[in-house]
Amino acid sequence: CWCRKLLFPARRAIRETWLTLLTGPTKVDTARPNDASGEAVTTSYKFFVNAIGAGDPSDPASAPIDDLLRAEADAFGDLVFLDALEEYPIGNMGRMALHWIANHTSATYVLKLDDDMYIRPLPLLRHLIRQQRAMMYWGFFERSGQV
């Protein structure tokens, strides 16, 4: 999940709502013939934020924000700090996050979410399980940015 540094309330809301449905192995009803038990799916998540100290050096609130992020990272263990400035659309931070994912996970699927999104995890997983995995892209590709 892409998230701005200041949005602890958004990360907390995600952790306390739909993300609770994805902790540990999740049974997903695949609704396939002869498969009444469903399929177990294991998920993991990370919040990607720009690195501590990578913000605007003239911002007087930078140090207190960084201290709060360190505490949040210690408490939850789900923050990944990227040495990139926050920018929209995704830009360099998105590329760096995908690079981190490629080098630190063995994920079958990668979902890119923003901190202002709410998803219905079980229907989403149910639909993903039914799809052919080769070369699948779902969503909108922003073509105005540099690639």
Secondary structure, 3 states (H helix, E strand, C coil): CECCCCCHHHHHHHHHCHHHHHCCEEEECCCCCCCCCCEEEECCCCEEEECCCCCCCCCCCHHHHHHHHHHHHHHHCCEEEECCCCCCCCHHHHHHHHHHHHHHCCCCCCCCCECCCCCCHHHHHHHHHCCCCCCCCCCCCCCCCCC
